[in-house]
Amino acid sequence: MPSKVDYHADQLAALGHPVRLAILRFVVQAGERGSAAGEIQNHVELPASTLSHHLKRLLEAEMLTSHQEGTFHYYAADYKALRRLTDYLWQDCCKRGGKSTSCSESRE
């Protein structure tokens, strides 16, 4: 099992590609049901094989979940994983720097 820092570094690496970040943002906007692969493909204007590569990477990083309805594959944001990632990024905010309120203001 990877350490917490390795796990989150892998998630951030997956999001470090502009196409994958665009995919995640599009899927987040779709809500809990998610988006069909064809909708995502139209949004990012990629061939199916290239899209499949990016979706696989986001699934492996546990940023997305997938389910099938008939012949359609849907991808949804894993909101719990996204919350864990953002919480991890903020958890040590201002611990070494004193009494700044910038961290609490940034999270609201």
ZAMARBA-82452 format. One record per residue (C-alpha): residue number from 0; x, y, z; residue in one letter. Coordinates in steps of 0.2 Angstrom, whole numbers, plus 5000, padded with zeros to 4 digits. Layout:
BEGIN
   nr     X     Y     Z  rest
  NUM     X     Y     Z     a
...
END
This chain:
BEGIN
   nr     X     Y     Z  rest
    0  5000  5000  5000     m
    1  5007  5017  4995     p
    2  5010  5030  5008     s
    3  4998  5044  5009     k
    4  5010  5056  5001     v
    5  5013  5044  4987     d
    6  4994  5041  4984     y
    7  4990  5059  4983     h
    8  5006  5063  4972     a
    9  4999  5050  4960     d
   10  4982  5059  4960     q
   11  4990  5075  4957     l
   12  5001  5068  4943     a
   13  4985  5061  4935     a
   14  4977  5079  4935     l
   15  4994  5086  4929     g
   16  4988  5083  4911     h
   17  4977  5097  4903     p
   18  4966  5085  4895     v
   19  4963  5074  4911     r
   20  4960  5090  4921     l
   21  4947  5096  4908     a
   22  4939  5079  4908     i
   23  4938  5079  4927     l
   24  4930  5096  4928     r
   25  4918  5092  4914     f
   26  4913  5076  4924     v
   27  4912  5085  4940     v
   28  4899  5098  4932     q
   29  4888  5083  4927     a
   30  4884  5079  4945     g
   31  4883  5062  4953     e
   32  4876  5053  4938     r
   33  4891  5058  4928     g
   34  4894  5059  4909     s
   35  4893  5046  4896     a
   36  4909  5043  4887     a
   37  4902  5050  4871     g
   38  4898  5066  4880     e
   39  4916  5067  4887     i
   40  4923  5063  4870     q
   41  4913  5077  4861     n
   42  4919  5089  4875     h
   43  4937  5086  4874     v
   44  4937  5082  4855     e
   45  4948  5067  4856     l
   46  4948  5050  4847     p
   47  4940  5036  4857     a
   48  4957  5027  4860     s
   49  4965  5043  4867     t
   50  4950  5047  4878     l
   51  4950  5029  4884     s
   52  4969  5031  4889     h
   53  4965  5047  4899     h
   54  4949  5039  4907     l
   55  4959  5024  4913     k
   56  4972  5035  4921     r
   57  4959  5045  4931     l
   58  4951  5028  4936     l
   59  4967  5021  4942     e
   60  4971  5037  4952     a
   61  4953  5035  4960     e
   62  4947  5052  4954     m
   63  4933  5044  4944     l
   64  4921  5030  4945     t
   65  4912  5021  4931     s
   66  4897  5011  4928     h
   67  4887  5004  4913     q
   68  4869  5007  4908     e
   69  4865  4997  4893     g
   70  4878  5000  4880     t
   71  4883  5017  4888     f
   72  4898  5019  4899     h
   73  4896  5033  4912     y
   74  4910  5041  4922     y
   75  4907  5051  4938     a
   76  4919  5060  4949     a
   77  4923  5051  4965     d
   78  4918  5066  4977     y
   79  4925  5057  4992     k
   80  4942  5055  4984     a
   81  4942  5073  4978     l
   82  4938  5079  4996     r
   83  4952  5068  5003     r
   84  4964  5076  4991     l
   85  4959  5094  4994     t
   86  4959  5090  5013     d
   87  4976  5083  5012     y
   88  4982  5098  5003     l
   89  4975  5110  5016     w
   90  4977  5100  5032     q
   91  4994  5108  5037     d
   92  4990  5125  5032     c
   93  4998  5138  5043     c
   94  5004  5125  5056     k
   95  5022  5132  5055     r
   96  5018  5150  5051     g
   97  5008  5156  5066     g
   98  4991  5165  5067     k
   99  4987  5169  5049     s
  100  4969  5168  5044     t
  101  4973  5165  5025     s
  102  4970  5146  5026     c
  103  4953  5147  5034     s
  104  4948  5161  5022     e
  105  4954  5151  5007     s
  106  4944  5136  5011     r
  107  4927  5144  5012     e
END
